[in-house]
């Protein structure tokens, strides 16, 4: 059905676009808090200037994130009302808590931090930015609580044809949440770190504000290394959990059509023939998939064909195979981006320790480009996560085709898809313009915070 396809495209496009802002907001908040902490402990004004400079970008990104996030909420009542009616009693509370508690918390302390530089003591002002960082992180926790329910439903009962919450603590204790949230959070920290190192690298190449941006790069590259390592380790744990919770997703991510032997190889590159359920070409590394799945060289990995038959026995006739090529390649792009981030961070820390950073302009140029690696990893990771769950909108409970609004017509969805797309394009242009303007002005361009705030797009726009 065309309206189902368009509704999925709209939700996917707007979600990925919104998520370009979320990790950067979390990462910048934490790194700014670190810089201001150093300023408070040492009294070095350089770190204060750094915190103020990066704070301008944080405020722009925060405002755009709010504006794009508001659209997400409306979609549940517009294109996905059947889904909202079915699981609203379970899915709704985490979203409400995020909006009423976490979002208000971060918004309040953002204002305190922005206007409190000369009005509050250093320690109280520092507390404001740490509470802001906590607020944006808690927001992510509640959003992922809702998403974890879609991946692995917990804490509900079916009553009168609807899912109703039966145990809030079971919902919050969902094992999917506690492998997903740390992976996403450290990925967000790496996003902020690579953004700071990339912008700092530009300044170092231009030989401008060397003191501020050498220190910014040093802080950013260390955080980038630590967060990249932890993101990869936690992603590995999440994949191992999915081997049990969503084996079809993991089989599709490996284009594993048939159950493997005791020693499963990992596919590096495959040409996938979905129509005939086979790979026409498959370059593999022996034993590696078993190692990744079970931490040793032996262990079977279930295949797509066998899982399809199993799901038919459990859920009835139907096609339970997601788009294999999308799941397979999005997973590999995510992994490649993560590996590149790790290697660049390792080399960057080495150059910092050897005090050779400015002697390697090629590496500094590479770090400017590396700003885009975390968003690529985030986007492809979410594509793999959501596409790999298909045909389910809530795993095992409701199919995606059954979640769309029955009264919303195809022309209506086309209208909102194009309208939201144009609006988001305009917001993206505004975001890039403000970022470029702030970067060109540099940390010496100081204005009163109220003047800076007046130029920011209002969340309601």
C-alpha positions as CSV (number, residue, x, y, z in Angstrom):
1,X,0.0,0.0,0.0
2,X,1.4,3.4,-1.1
3,X,0.2,5.2,2.0
4,X,2.0,2.8,4.3
5,X,5.2,3.2,2.2
6,X,4.9,7.0,2.3
7,X,4.1,7.1,6.0
8,X,7.3,5.0,6.7
9,X,9.4,7.3,4.5
10,X,8.1,10.3,6.3
11,X,8.7,8.9,9.7
12,X,12.2,7.6,8.7
13,X,13.3,10.9,7.1
14,X,12.1,13.1,9.9
15,X,13.5,10.8,12.6
16,X,17.0,10.6,11.1
17,X,17.0,14.3,10.5
18,X,16.0,15.0,14.1
19,X,18.6,12.6,15.3
20,X,21.4,14.6,13.6
21,X,20.9,17.2,16.4
22,X,20.3,14.9,19.4
23,X,23.8,13.3,19.7
24,X,25.6,16.6,19.1
25,X,23.5,18.2,21.8
26,X,24.4,15.5,24.3
27,X,28.0,15.4,23.4
28,X,28.5,19.2,23.4
29,X,26.8,19.6,26.7
30,X,29.1,17.1,28.4
31,X,32.3,18.5,26.8
32,X,31.3,22.1,27.7
33,X,30.8,20.9,31.2
34,X,34.2,19.4,31.3
35,X,35.8,22.6,30.0
36,X,34.0,24.8,32.5
37,X,35.0,22.3,35.3
38,X,38.7,22.8,34.3
39,X,38.1,26.6,34.4
40,X,36.5,26.5,37.8
41,X,39.3,24.3,39.2
42,X,42.2,26.2,37.6
43,X,40.9,29.7,37.1
44,X,42.4,29.7,33.6
45,X,40.3,32.1,31.5
46,X,41.1,30.2,28.3
47,X,38.8,27.4,29.3
48,X,36.0,29.9,30.1
49,X,36.4,31.4,26.6
50,X,36.3,27.8,25.2
51,X,33.1,27.0,27.1
52,X,31.4,30.2,25.9
53,X,32.4,29.6,22.3
54,X,31.2,26.0,22.2
55,X,28.2,27.0,24.2
56,X,27.0,29.2,21.3
57,X,27.0,26.2,19.0
58,X,25.3,24.1,21.7
59,X,22.5,26.6,22.0
60,X,21.9,26.7,18.2
61,X,21.9,23.0,18.0
62,X,19.6,22.7,21.0
63,X,17.1,25.1,19.5
64,X,17.0,23.3,16.2
65,X,16.7,19.9,17.9
66,X,13.7,21.1,19.8
67,X,12.1,22.4,16.6
68,X,12.6,19.2,14.7
69,X,11.6,17.0,17.7
70,X,8.2,18.6,18.0
71,X,7.3,17.3,14.6
72,X,8.0,13.7,15.7
73,X,5.3,13.8,18.3
74,X,2.6,14.8,15.9
75,X,3.2,11.9,13.6
76,X,2.0,9.3,16.1
77,X,-1.5,10.9,16.0
78,X,-1.4,11.7,12.3
79,X,0.0,8.8,10.2
80,X,0.2,6.2,13.0
81,X,-3.0,6.5,15.0
82,X,-3.7,2.7,14.9
83,X,-0.3,2.2,16.4
84,X,-1.0,4.9,19.0
85,X,-4.3,3.4,20.0
86,X,-2.8,-0.1,20.3
87,X,0.3,0.7,22.4
88,X,-0.4,4.3,23.6
89,X,-0.8,3.2,27.2
90,X,2.7,1.7,27.2
91,X,4.5,3.9,24.6
92,X,3.0,7.2,25.8
93,X,4.2,7.5,29.4
94,X,8.0,7.5,28.6
95,X,7.4,10.2,26.0
96,X,5.3,12.2,28.5
97,X,8.0,11.9,31.2
98,X,10.6,13.0,28.7
99,X,8.7,16.1,27.8
100,X,7.4,17.0,31.2
101,X,10.4,16.2,33.3
102,X,13.7,15.8,31.4
103,X,13.0,18.4,28.7
104,X,11.8,21.0,31.2
105,X,14.8,20.3,33.3
106,X,17.3,20.8,30.5
107,X,15.5,23.9,29.2
108,X,15.5,25.5,32.7
109,X,19.2,25.0,33.3
110,X,20.2,26.0,29.8
111,X,18.6,29.4,30.6
112,X,20.3,29.5,34.0
113,X,23.7,28.7,32.3
114,X,23.2,31.1,29.4
115,X,22.3,34.2,31.5
116,X,24.2,33.3,34.7
117,X,27.8,33.9,33.8
118,X,28.1,37.2,35.7
119,X,25.2,36.6,38.0
120,X,26.0,33.3,39.7
121,X,29.0,32.0,41.6
122,X,31.4,29.8,39.5
123,X,30.3,26.6,41.2
124,X,26.6,27.3,40.9
125,X,27.0,28.2,37.3
126,X,29.0,25.0,36.7
127,X,26.3,23.0,38.4
128,X,23.8,24.5,35.8
129,X,25.7,23.1,32.8
130,X,26.2,19.7,34.4
131,X,22.4,19.6,35.1
132,X,21.8,20.6,31.5
133,X,24.0,17.7,30.4
134,X,22.1,15.4,32.7
135,X,18.8,16.6,31.4
136,X,19.6,16.0,27.7
137,X,20.9,12.5,28.7
138,X,17.8,11.7,30.7
139,X,15.7,12.8,27.7
140,X,17.5,10.2,25.6
141,X,17.0,7.6,28.2
142,X,13.2,8.0,28.1
143,X,13.0,8.1,24.3
144,X,15.0,4.9,24.2
145,X,12.8,3.4,26.8
146,X,9.9,3.8,24.4
147,X,12.0,2.4,21.5
148,X,13.2,-0.5,23.5
149,X,9.6,-1.5,24.0
150,X,9.1,-1.6,20.3
151,X,12.2,-3.8,19.9
152,X,11.5,-6.1,22.9
153,X,8.1,-5.6,24.5
154,X,8.1,-5.8,28.3
155,X,5.8,-4.7,31.1
156,X,2.4,-5.0,29.3
157,X,-0.8,-7.1,29.1
158,X,-3.2,-7.3,26.2
159,X,-6.6,-6.1,27.4
160,X,-9.7,-5.4,25.2
161,X,-7.5,-5.7,22.1
162,X,-4.9,-3.1,23.3
163,X,-1.6,-3.2,25.0
164,X,-1.8,-1.8,28.5
165,X,1.1,-1.2,30.9
166,X,1.2,-3.8,33.7
167,X,4.6,-3.1,35.2
168,X,6.4,0.2,34.8
169,X,9.6,-1.1,36.4
170,X,9.6,-4.0,33.9
171,X,9.4,-1.4,31.1
172,X,12.2,0.6,32.6
173,X,14.3,-2.6,33.2
174,X,13.9,-3.8,29.7
175,X,17.3,-5.6,28.8
176,X,17.1,-4.1,25.4
177,X,17.2,-0.6,26.9
178,X,20.3,-1.2,29.0
179,X,22.3,-2.4,26.0
180,X,20.9,0.2,23.7
181,X,21.1,3.4,25.9
182,X,24.9,3.1,26.8
183,X,25.7,2.4,23.2
184,X,23.8,5.5,22.0
185,X,25.0,7.7,24.8
186,X,28.7,7.1,24.2
187,X,28.1,7.4,20.5
188,X,26.6,10.9,21.3
189,X,29.7,11.8,23.3
190,X,31.9,10.8,20.4
191,X,29.7,13.0,18.1
192,X,30.4,16.1,20.3
193,X,34.1,15.1,20.5
194,X,34.6,14.8,16.8
195,X,32.7,18.0,16.1
196,X,35.0,19.9,18.5
197,X,38.2,18.3,17.1
198,X,37.1,19.0,13.6
199,X,36.3,22.7,14.1
200,X,39.5,23.0,16.2
201,X,41.5,21.5,13.4
202,X,40.1,24.2,11.1
203,X,41.4,26.9,13.4
204,X,44.7,25.2,13.8
205,X,45.1,25.1,10.0
206,X,44.2,28.8,9.8
207,X,46.6,29.6,12.7
208,X,43.8,31.4,14.6
209,X,43.2,31.3,18.3
210,X,45.9,28.6,18.7
211,X,45.8,28.6,22.5
212,X,42.0,28.0,22.8
213,X,41.7,25.5,19.9
214,X,44.9,23.5,20.7
215,X,43.4,22.8,24.1
216,X,39.9,22.2,22.6
217,X,41.5,19.7,20.3
218,X,43.4,18.0,23.1
219,X,40.3,17.6,25.2
220,X,38.2,16.5,22.2
221,X,40.5,13.9,20.9
222,X,41.0,12.2,24.2
223,X,37.2,12.0,24.7
224,X,36.8,10.9,21.1
225,X,39.2,7.9,21.7
226,X,37.6,6.9,25.0
227,X,34.0,7.2,23.7
228,X,34.8,5.4,20.4
229,X,36.2,2.4,22.2
230,X,33.3,2.3,24.6
231,X,30.8,2.7,21.8
232,X,32.3,-0.3,19.9
233,X,32.4,-2.5,23.0
234,X,28.9,-1.6,24.0
235,X,27.7,-2.1,20.4
236,X,29.2,-5.6,20.5
237,X,27.2,-6.3,23.7
238,X,24.0,-5.1,22.0
239,X,24.6,-7.3,19.0
240,X,25.1,-10.3,21.3
241,X,21.8,-9.5,23.0
242,X,20.0,-9.3,19.7
243,X,21.2,-12.8,18.8
244,X,18.6,-14.0,21.4
245,X,16.0,-11.2,21.3
246,X,15.8,-10.5,17.5
247,X,17.7,-13.3,15.7
248,X,16.0,-12.4,12.4
249,X,17.5,-8.9,12.5
250,X,21.0,-10.3,13.2
251,X,20.6,-13.0,10.5
252,X,19.6,-10.3,8.0
253,X,22.5,-8.0,9.1
254,X,24.8,-10.9,8.1
255,X,22.9,-12.1,5.0
256,X,22.9,-15.5,6.7
257,X,20.2,-17.3,4.7
258,X,20.7,-20.7,6.3
259,X,21.8,-21.8,9.8
260,X,25.6,-21.9,10.0
261,X,27.7,-24.8,11.1
262,X,29.4,-24.7,14.6
263,X,32.0,-22.3,13.2
264,X,30.2,-19.4,11.6
265,X,32.2,-17.0,9.3
266,X,31.6,-13.3,9.2
267,X,30.6,-11.8,5.8
268,X,32.8,-8.9,4.7
269,X,31.2,-8.3,1.4
270,X,28.2,-10.0,-0.3
271,X,26.1,-9.6,-3.4
272,X,22.6,-10.4,-2.1
273,X,19.9,-12.1,-4.2
274,X,16.8,-11.6,-2.0
275,X,14.5,-13.1,-4.6
276,X,16.2,-16.5,-4.5
277,X,17.3,-16.2,-0.9
278,X,21.0,-16.5,-1.6
279,X,24.3,-14.6,-2.0
280,X,25.8,-14.7,-5.4
281,X,29.1,-13.6,-3.9
282,X,30.2,-13.7,-0.3
283,X,33.7,-12.8,1.0
284,X,34.0,-14.2,4.5
285,X,36.4,-14.4,7.5
286,X,36.2,-17.9,9.0
287,X,35.1,-18.2,12.6
288,X,34.6,-14.5,13.2
289,X,30.8,-14.5,13.4
290,X,30.9,-17.1,16.1
291,X,33.5,-15.1,18.0
292,X,31.3,-12.0,17.7
293,X,28.2,-13.8,18.7
294,X,29.5,-16.0,21.5
295,X,33.1,-14.8,22.3
296,X,34.5,-18.1,21.1
297,X,35.1,-19.8,17.8
298,X,32.2,-22.2,17.9
299,X,28.4,-21.6,18.0
300,X,25.6,-21.8,15.4
301,X,24.0,-18.7,14.0
302,X,20.4,-19.2,12.9
303,X,19.6,-18.5,9.3
304,X,16.9,-16.4,7.7
305,X,15.1,-19.3,6.0
306,X,14.9,-21.4,9.2
307,X,13.7,-18.3,11.2
308,X,11.0,-17.6,8.6
309,X,9.6,-21.1,9.1
310,X,9.8,-20.7,12.9
311,X,8.0,-17.3,12.8
312,X,5.2,-18.8,10.5
313,X,4.6,-21.4,13.2
314,X,4.5,-18.8,15.9
315,X,2.7,-15.9,14.3
316,X,0.9,-17.5,11.3
317,X,1.5,-17.2,7.6
318,X,3.3,-14.2,6.2
319,X,6.7,-12.8,5.2
320,X,8.8,-12.1,8.3
321,X,12.0,-11.3,6.4
322,X,13.2,-7.7,6.5
323,X,15.0,-6.0,3.6
324,X,18.2,-8.0,3.8
325,X,20.4,-5.7,1.6
326,X,19.4,-2.6,3.6
327,X,20.0,-4.3,6.9
328,X,23.3,-5.9,5.8
329,X,24.8,-2.8,4.2
330,X,23.7,-0.2,6.8
331,X,25.3,-2.4,9.5
332,X,28.6,-2.5,7.6
333,X,28.6,1.3,6.9
334,X,28.0,1.8,10.6
335,X,30.9,-0.5,11.5
336,X,33.2,1.1,9.0
337,X,32.5,4.6,10.3
338,X,33.1,3.4,13.8
339,X,36.4,1.8,12.9
340,X,37.6,5.0,11.1
341,X,36.6,7.1,14.2
342,X,38.7,4.8,16.4
343,X,41.8,4.9,14.1
344,X,41.6,8.7,13.7
345,X,41.2,9.2,17.5
346,X,44.2,6.8,18.2
347,X,46.4,8.7,15.8
348,X,45.3,12.0,17.1
349,X,46.1,11.1,20.7
350,X,49.5,9.9,19.5
351,X,50.2,13.2,17.8
352,X,49.0,15.2,20.9
353,X,51.3,13.2,23.2
354,X,54.2,13.7,20.9
355,X,53.4,17.4,20.5
356,X,53.4,17.0,16.7
357,X,49.8,17.9,15.9
358,X,50.5,21.1,13.9
359,X,53.2,19.4,11.9
360,X,50.5,17.1,10.2
361,X,48.1,19.4,8.2
362,X,46.8,16.4,6.3
363,X,45.6,14.8,9.5
364,X,44.0,18.1,10.6
365,X,42.1,18.2,7.3
366,X,41.0,14.6,7.8
367,X,39.7,15.6,11.2
368,X,37.5,18.3,9.6
369,X,36.0,15.6,7.4
370,X,35.7,13.3,10.4
371,X,33.0,15.5,11.8
372,X,30.6,13.6,9.5
373,X,31.6,10.1,10.6
374,X,29.5,10.0,13.8
375,X,26.3,11.2,12.0
376,X,26.9,8.5,9.4
377,X,27.3,5.9,12.0
378,X,24.2,7.0,13.9
379,X,22.0,7.2,10.9
380,X,23.0,3.8,9.4
381,X,22.8,2.2,12.9
382,X,19.2,3.4,13.3
383,X,18.4,2.3,9.8
384,X,19.7,-1.2,10.6
385,X,17.8,-1.2,14.0
386,X,14.4,-0.1,12.5
387,X,14.5,-1.8,9.1
388,X,15.9,-5.0,10.6
389,X,12.8,-5.2,12.8
390,X,10.4,-5.2,9.9
391,X,7.6,-6.3,9.3
392,X,7.0,-5.4,12.9
393,X,6.4,-2.0,14.3
394,X,6.3,-3.6,17.8
395,X,8.2,-6.9,17.7
396,X,5.7,-9.8,17.8
397,X,2.7,-7.6,18.7
398,X,1.8,-5.4,15.8
399,X,2.9,-5.3,12.2
400,X,3.9,-2.0,10.6
401,X,1.1,-2.3,8.0
402,X,-1.5,-2.5,10.8
403,X,-0.1,0.6,12.6
404,X,-0.9,3.3,10.0
405,X,-4.0,5.6,10.2
406,X,-6.9,4.2,8.2
407,X,-8.4,7.6,7.5
408,X,-5.3,9.3,6.3
409,X,-5.2,9.3,2.5
410,X,-2.2,9.1,0.2
411,X,-2.5,12.8,-0.9
412,X,-2.5,13.9,2.7
413,X,0.7,12.0,3.4
414,X,2.3,13.4,0.3
415,X,1.4,16.9,1.5
416,X,2.9,16.5,5.0
417,X,5.9,14.6,3.6
418,X,6.8,17.4,1.2
419,X,5.8,20.2,3.7
420,X,7.9,18.8,6.5
421,X,10.7,18.1,4.1
422,X,10.8,21.7,2.9
423,X,10.5,23.0,6.5
424,X,13.4,20.7,7.7
425,X,15.5,21.8,4.7
426,X,15.0,25.5,5.7
427,X,15.9,24.6,9.3
428,X,19.0,22.8,8.1
429,X,20.1,25.8,6.1
430,X,19.6,28.0,9.1
431,X,21.6,25.6,11.3
432,X,24.6,25.5,8.8
433,X,24.5,29.3,8.4
434,X,24.6,29.9,12.1
435,X,27.4,27.4,12.7
436,X,29.5,28.8,9.9
437,X,29.0,32.3,11.2
438,X,30.0,31.4,14.7
439,X,33.0,29.6,13.5
440,X,34.2,32.5,11.4
441,X,33.7,34.9,14.2
442,X,35.7,32.8,16.7
443,X,35.9,33.0,20.5
444,X,37.0,36.7,20.6
445,X,33.6,37.8,19.3
446,X,31.8,38.3,22.5
447,X,28.3,39.6,22.9
448,X,25.8,39.8,25.7
449,X,24.1,36.4,26.0
450,X,20.7,38.0,25.6
451,X,21.7,39.3,22.2
452,X,22.9,35.9,21.2
453,X,19.7,34.3,22.4
454,X,17.6,36.8,20.4
455,X,19.1,35.6,17.2
456,X,18.4,31.9,17.8
457,X,15.4,30.3,16.1
458,X,12.6,30.0,18.6
459,X,11.6,26.3,19.4
460,X,8.0,27.0,18.3
461,X,9.1,28.1,14.8
